[in-house]
Structures are given as C-alpha cells and as structure tokens.
Amino acid sequence: MFHLVQVSFVFYSNFRLFTPNLVPPKIPDGERVDFDDIHRKRMEKDLNELQALIEAHFENRKKEEEELIFLKDRIEQRRAERAEQQRIRSEREKERQARLAEERARKEEEETRKRAEEDERKKKAFSNMLHFGGYLQKTEKKSGKKQTEREKKKKILTERRKPLNIDHLNEDKLREKAKELWQSIHDLEAEKFDLQEKFKRQKYEVSLNIDINFSTALDSE
C-alpha cells in the first residue's frame, strides 16, 4: 500500500503537477477505519485529477494546433493576395507601357506625315514660283518690247517736231501752215489717246494674270 502511494507521488512529480496538501480525515472514536477504502478513493481522486489535467493539456494542444493551422492559412491567403496584387500591378504596368509605345508610334507617324505634307507643299510652291517667275520673265520681255516700241514712237515724234520756218511766208501761206499744224496736232492727240488706252488694257491684263497665278499658287499649297 505504501509502495503504491510512493508510485503515485513519483507519477505526479514526473508530470510536474501541483499536489495539494492532504489533510488526514478525522476518524471518530470507536469506529473502524478502512484504510484500503480511503486509499482507493484517494487514488481514484488523483487519477481523475490527472485525467482532467491530461485532457486539458490535449485540449490546449488541439487549440494551439487549430490556431497554428489558422495562422498558416492566413499566411497562405495573404501570400496569395500579394501575388495576385503583384500580378495585377504587373499587367497594368505592361498595359501602360503598351499605351505609351502606341502613343509614341502614333506621334512619330503623325510627325512623319506632317513633314511629308510640308515637303510636298514646299515643292508645289517652289514649282509654282518657277512657273510664276517664267511668266514674269515673259511679261518683262513683252514690256521690254513695248518699251522699245514706245521709244521708237518717241523718236518718230521727235523727228516730226521740225522747227517752223515761216518768216518768208505770206498771209495765205501762214493760214495753210496753221491748218496743217492743227491737223497734225489733232492726229497726234488721237494717236496719243489710242496709245494710252492700249497701254491701260495691257496693264490691266498683266495685273489680272499676276493675280490669277498668285491665287493658283496659294490654292495649290
């Protein structure tokens, strides 16, 4: 019996359990004491307490394992969420880079098109200027010819202006000379008027042709 009690105390000490102070029961005087029953009840009580402690220990272990599993799940979930966020950011960055590349390509294409159009406009303007320059040269040649003709006419008029020699003429001859001079003046005025009108028409035609060619050059640009 005492050996069992010692084993019980050794068992408790191995599990590092707290053993309360045992107070021996009071035994009434004159009654018979059943030590076996007392020891049995005490052992049952100790075993029940030990069983309760073991169950509590495993219950705590179970809770700890559940908490550990929960934490692992949370960690995996957070890891998956971070991976998904990283994937989304990566896709958005790729889309942004693609948009930037597309925008750069569009701008380069637009600039190339504008440069080509500008070069084409310059070529057309240069070609029109060449044609216009040729037209001006032709006009200047015509004007030169007209100037030459004008000089010829001026020379003819100068030759016509002969000094009057009327000192030896009598009255009748003077009248005839006056009529002759008046007729010459009349003819010269008529010729002058015709030349002025012709010059006006030619000047108007030149101005009109210049305006038409200049407008054509602007429209072609």
Buried (B, 14 or more C-beta within 10 A) or exposed (E): EEEEEEEBEEEBEEEEEEEEEEEEEEEEEEEEEEEEEEBEEBEEEBEEBBEEBEEEEEEEEEEEEEEEEEEEEEEEEEEEEEEEEEEEEEEEEEEEEEEEEEEEEEEEEEEEEEEEEEEEEEEEBEEBEEEBEEBBEEBEEEBEEEEEEEEEEEEEEEEEEEEEEEEEEEEEEEEEBEEEEEEEEEEEEEEEEEEEEEEEEBEEEBEEBBEEBEEEBEEEE
